[in-house]
Structures are given as C-alpha cells and as structure tokens.
Amino acid sequence: MQNGRGSSLTWRNVWDWEVSRPLDIWDVFHTDRLEAQRGFTADDVRAAISRGELRQDDLARPSGSSEGWKRIAEIPALMAAAARSDRKPPASDLQPPPRDIPTAVLLDDLDEAQSFAPANPTRVPITNQDRSELRELTEEMARENASPKPRKRPAEPPPAGAKPAEAARPPGGGTSSRPAPVAAAEAVAVEDWDDENEDPLTEDAEAAGFTLAPRGGKEKEEDLDLAAMADVAFQLIMFFIVTAASVFFKSMEIPTPNPDKEKSAEQAVARTVEDLSNENILVEIDKLGQVQVDHKPVAPENMIPELRKARDETGRLTMLIMADTATAHKHVVAAYDAANEIGLTIKVGKLMAEE
Amino acid sequence: MLLQQQLRDLGQSGDDHLDLTAMVDVIFQLLTFLLLTYQVSMESAVNMPAAKHGVGVEESDSIVLTVAPPESAGGAAGVYLGTKLDADKQLADSDQIQQKVEEAVAGGKRRVVIQADGEVPHGEVLRVAGAAAKVEGISIHVGVEELR
C-alpha cells in the first residue's frame, strides 16, 4: 500500500492516519545507552543502522505519538530498505556500556537532542506520558544493569536468531508488558532457564523486589477492636458457669406415703374407699394399664378430659390413684401428669393383694 | 486511638496499646470447655416415663435412687443409690434405703428423687417411697423425662 505522502504503509500502521503529523519522523531510543533521540526520518534510521549506530533491537516509534515503543526490527517501514542494503554484521567489538555512563535518560535534554537529528527536524513537544514511559524503561534497564548476576552481552544476534531469543525470553524480566524488553537482545536467554545454575539469591532484581505490599507510604495498620467480642464472650462464660453449677433432675412430687397406715392398710382401704370417693376423684389402674375414672373405663388419651369433667361436675379437687402393685410405673406417671395438667391434688392409695 | 497512633508515630515509649488477642483466645477456650460440659439435666441409666409437668430439682439438694426393672417377673426391683446402676451401690432392702436417706438428710439434702424405669411395678416404687418416707423432713419426687 502506498499513500500520497511518499512513505510506505502497511495495514498495521493504519492508525497513523489519525495523527496529523508527518509519518516519517521517528523517535529512537538507544537501548544500550538508554538515550532517546527524536526527529529521525526513516532514511536516517536506516542510515544509522547501516553505520552501526542503531541496532535492530533499539526501540522506535512514530514521533510524537503515544504508541508504545517497538523494536526497529518489527517496524517494516524502517527495515524495508535496510533489508536490501548491505548490512554490516554486528560489530564484534560492541562493548557493554561502561558503568560510569549515567543510566538515566537525559529527558530534559530531549528537546535539544541533535546527535542524529536531520537538518530540519520537526519539533513535537514531548508529552509527560512520553517522559514517564521512558523513565520506566530506563529504570528497568538500570535495575538490570545493576543486577549482580553477570549477564553476558554477546555480539548482536543475526535477525534470524532474534526470534528464538525472543521466544526464550525469561518471564522474570518481563513483569511489565512493555513491547520490547531489553532482555530480548541477549542470546543468553536460553541459559537463564538452566535450573541447575539458578540461584535464587542472584535472580532478577526486579523479580526479587516484587512484593504484593502496597507501595508508596507506610502501610496502614487496620486495628480490629476486640473489646466488644470479649465482653460478649465473658457474658456467655458467666452464664455457663452459673448454670453448670446446678444440674437439674426433672421430677414430679408425689405425696409421701404415710408408713403408719400400712399396718391397718387393709382395713383402712376397705373402709374408706366409698368415703374417699366423695372427696376424691377415683382413678383406678389395673396391671395392664387400663384406667377407670370413677369406675368408668376411660381410654388413656381421654383421661384428662374425663378428669376435668369430673372435677367440674362435682367440684372435687383431689385425685386418688389406686393402682395395682403390678401396674407398670409409666401408667401411674401418666396419671400423675394428668393431675398436674388439671391442677388436682394427688393422693396415692395402695391396693392390698386380695387374700 | 488517634492519640495513640500519634504517639506511636512519634516513636515514644507511651504505647500502652494492649493486645487483646491472647485474652480472647483464652476466653474461647473456657467457653468451649463449659459448653461441652454443660448438661441440661442429668442423664439417667433407666428409661423413665415422660411427663409434661415435671419440675427441676437441683442435684445439690436431692438424693437420687435409681430403680431398675426386676430381672424376672414378680421379683424385686434393683434399687441403686445414685444415677447409675452401680452394683457397689445397690440397696438390698428397705432398711438400707432408709439408712442412706438418713445420711443424705444429715448432709443437708431434703429431696428424694426416685428414678424408676417405666416398667418397674408400681408396688416396688411404693416400697422404695415408703422406705424413704420413714425419714422425716423429706419430700419424694418421681423422676421423669422430658416429653417430646
């Protein structure tokens, strides 16, 4: 695709149409020197590459745009002619940057960078985003340079070799999603995956420094006030202490049998049943548990209504229970319970065995 | 709390912030122990009949006689002192029952709770109650279970 402006476009660069500035001005970032320069035309870039001043792993972007930095090798517009030209092999005497070179980008001098600027560079003001982005880039590179792990900076790999190196880029150096980390330029990327030599103490400084703690400022401590919970817990404890001290038996009180009456029990019973029935509601229970109220057979579930009726009709407020000695205890307890339900006083009589 | 924070920030030694975490842990330990040992009512060794109108009787004020059903029909029911069917505490006859109740009364207890199984013959319950009634100053209660 060609446009009227004379620079070649690919489909990927369509977004450049939105930008009202010449498309053939590029900003360049030297990844070895950590220095950015502006105002390069595509021809200037190619010339610098052929001279060896720019490498394919250096970063470039359309001048003044807010796009991310991309490797020159990934920008066909800059590489188109360079691929045809007789490129020099990467200089074998490329040395790693000496340590005394300040690693911070001279951002303040960016506007005046004139090293490779053409005669009439187009001045586009640097935005703050540019500065911050470049600052982050340089800081990352500074950390990598300051890393104690010795990193060989070998000769520039040929373009064909760039892809495997890129694929083997260690993830530790790429915690951020920048388009072209510096580590891609290194052929030792494959060696980084050697688990035998991996020493956690010498790992990537950035990875080592990674922390989930909030950055910037002292961490605020969140205090949880436990006083209220302690109060509630004490309340519960005191309740259980007080109630645990007293264990309860559930029981029903019955009249104390008068032992003296046992001597003349037979006569007493024989004599007073009719008399007693005038004052007491007579409840008789046989050994099978069948109940009779005032000599009338009553089903156990009807005992309470019958007793209530007997009480209301005759006004008697006492129940006399005469149960066989072989009667199961549970039937007698049921009669006790019925009496308590209605509010009758209980008297327990004893049937003597017939002789 | 703001003041404490300010003092803490100044690095002064006036940081009297008391950490309550340990105390709350101990409290919960106590609470758990009491919860597990808490009993609403004493469990009995026999199946007492259920009743709706039972009242609570404190253990400290009562002597418990457990009456188990007789092993053979017509035989005497086993009477035990306490809530368990402990052979060491079996009371053979009425005299022993009376003696034990007298000892309890001397110890300050005023209630006799007869926890009799539902199948115990009524005559046996009356026998035990009669033996206990010979001691003065007591009231007799029949132990029941909660009606569900």
Interface residues (C-beta under 8 A of the other chain):
Chain A: D223 L226 A227 M229 A230 A233 F234 L236 I237 F240 I241 T243 A244 S246 V247 F248 F249 K250 S251 M252 E253 I254 P255 T256 P257 N258 P259 E262 I285 A323 D324 T325 A326 T327 A328 H329 K330 H331 V332 V333 A334 Y336 D337 N340 E341 V348 K350
Chain B: M1 L20 T21 M23 V24 I27 F28 L30 L31 L34 L35 T37 Y38 Q39 V40 S41 M42 M48 P49 A51 K52 H53 G54 V55 G56 V57 E58 E59 S60 S62 V64 V113 Q115 A116 D117 G118 E119 V120 P121 H122 G123 E124 V125 L126 A129 G130 A133 K134 I138 S139 I140 H141 V142 G143 V144 E145 E146
